[in-house]
């Protein structure tokens, strides 16, 4: 079993990544480091669960995505409906 002791979110540092494995399994990981042919770090299956230690072979990893907010895209998505709403009320 790759899982170890659980830790609090404050103990897992660095950016958060979403891993997708070859079999489609997804989970979130922090403190990800490559050691030999494996990725080690702290993971949680969903946003609300505790962090636990994990080690995964690089061969099993299909995709890694960094979790961050794109504020420009978020603001753009909010601006379009607001602008359209204002234009429609001017008629």
Secondary structure, 3 states (H helix, E strand, C coil): CCCCCEECCCCCCCCCEEEEECCCCEEEEEEEEEECCEEEEEEECCCCCCEEEEEEEHHHEEEEEECCCCHHHHHHHHHHHHHHHHHHHCC
